[in-house]
């Protein structure tokens, strides 16, 4: 039996020497304190994590007498993009509602929320997954307007995707972020309101 819980997640980055400052927050809940007819903005369906071997020197932070130094090597876009397909292929078949007649949904059937660690990161993920810029529209928009705010950025992209000018979009969303390790985190969400909007428009 699941234990009722509500968790406040806060990410605050003040590393403006190399990336932009930013702060974001989200509430993760499994129903505690919510009205019976309440619907989440995003419903978490599943997640997975991988650490790419021998990449601990590619993303990280060094503390120096003059401040906090962010470490990002030129290998990061390739490492991030090439680790995405196997993680996606492993995660999606394990979520029953994303499998139809024994075949899991493909990358083009999702909107994508990718941490905009750089323009090249977004472009390489787009290319290797065979998705369109429109599926990454929120990530591109946040990167264009605010740049990379480190850990806080992914929540900003999720928030941007839910704005009306982003369009109704797709019912399911893949969230993808990268960090020291190189660590790769992937989550899959459903947007309950999207299905209703599509049905009403028919």
DALINQUI-V875404 format. One record per residue. RES is the residue in one small letter. PHI is phi in whole degrees, -180 to 180 (999 if undefined). OMEGA is omega as a letter, one per 20 degrees, with the letter a starting at -180 (* if undefined). Layout:
{{RES & PHI & OMEGA} {RES & PHI & OMEGA}}
//
This chain:
{{x & 999 & a} {x & -73 & r} {x & -86 & r} {x & -57 & a} {x & -155 & r} {x & -140 & a} {x & -122 & r} {x & -93 & r} {x & -107 & a} {x & -126 & r} {x & -123 & a} {x & -132 & a} {x & -122 & r} {x & -123 & a} {x & -127 & a} {x & -68 & r} {x & -67 & a} {x & -127 & r} {x & -130 & a} {x & -83 & r} {x & -75 & r} {x & -172 & r} {x & -146 & r} {x & -144 & r} {x & -147 & r} {x & -148 & r} {x & -112 & r} {x & -107 & a} {x & -142 & r} {x & -110 & r} {x & 117 & a} {x & -63 & r} {x & 77 & a} {x & -92 & r} {x & -66 & a} {x & -56 & a} {x & -99 & a} {x & -71 & r} {x & -124 & r} {x & -72 & r} {x & -69 & r} {x & -132 & r} {x & -108 & a} {x & -74 & a} {x & -103 & a} {x & -179 & a} {x & -156 & r} {x & -155 & a} {x & -144 & r} {x & -137 & r} {x & -116 & a} {x & -77 & a} {x & -61 & r} {x & 56 & r} {x & -128 & a} {x & -65 & r} {x & -94 & a} {x & -89 & r} {x & -133 & r} {x & 180 & a} {x & -138 & r} {x & -113 & r} {x & -96 & a} {x & -117 & r} {x & -58 & a} {x & -92 & r} {x & 138 & a} {x & -97 & a} {x & -105 & r} {x & -84 & r} {x & -108 & r} {x & -139 & r} {x & -92 & r} {x & -64 & a} {x & -78 & a} {x & -57 & a} {x & -57 & r} {x & -69 & r} {x & -61 & a} {x & -66 & a} {x & -71 & a} {x & -72 & r} {x & -85 & a} {x & -73 & a} {x & -58 & r} {x & -65 & r} {x & -69 & r} {x & -61 & a} {x & -65 & r} {x & -82 & a} {x & -79 & a} {x & -57 & a} {x & -64 & a} {x & -88 & r} {x & -110 & a} {x & -51 & a} {x & -72 & r} {x & -100 & r} {x & -119 & a} {x & -119 & a} {x & 53 & r} {x & 80 & a} {x & -116 & r} {x & -72 & r} {x & -62 & r} {x & -93 & a} {x & -57 & a} {x & -73 & a} {x & -95 & r} {x & -128 & q} {x & -84 & a} {x & -122 & r} {x & -111 & a} {x & -112 & r} {x & -58 & a} {x & -81 & r} {x & -72 & r} {x & 163 & a} {x & -61 & a} {x & -66 & r} {x & -61 & a} {x & -63 & a} {x & -68 & a} {x & -72 & r} {x & -64 & r} {x & -57 & a} {x & -69 & a} {x & -72 & r} {x & -92 & r} {x & 67 & a} {x & -106 & a} {x & -98 & r} {x & -57 & a} {x & -64 & r} {x & -72 & r} {x & -109 & a} {x & -58 & a} {x & -69 & r} {x & -65 & r} {x & -63 & a} {x & -67 & r} {x & -65 & r} {x & -65 & a} {x & -64 & a} {x & -90 & a} {x & -128 & a} {x & 75 & a} {x & -97 & r} {x & -104 & r} {x & 58 & a} {x & -60 & a} {x & -71 & a} {x & -68 & a} {x & -62 & r} {x & -68 & r} {x & -64 & r} {x & -69 & r} {x & -59 & r} {x & -66 & r} {x & -63 & a} {x & -62 & a} {x & -84 & r} {x & -74 & a} {x & -61 & a} {x & -73 & r} {x & -82 & a} {x & 84 & a} {x & -65 & r} {x & 67 & a} {x & -100 & a} {x & -68 & a} {x & -110 & a} {x & -132 & r} {x & -100 & r} {x & -103 & a} {x & -139 & a} {x & -141 & a} {x & -129 & r} {x & -155 & a} {x & -54 & a} {x & 153 & i} {x & -70 & r} {x & -100 & r} {x & -123 & r} {x & -116 & r} {x & -132 & r} {x & -129 & r} {x & -120 & a} {x & -126 & r} {x & -115 & r} {x & -103 & a} {x & -55 & a} {x & -74 & a} {x & -68 & a} {x & -60 & r} {x & -63 & a} {x & -65 & r} {x & -66 & a} {x & -63 & a} {x & -66 & a} {x & -83 & a} {x & -77 & *}}
//
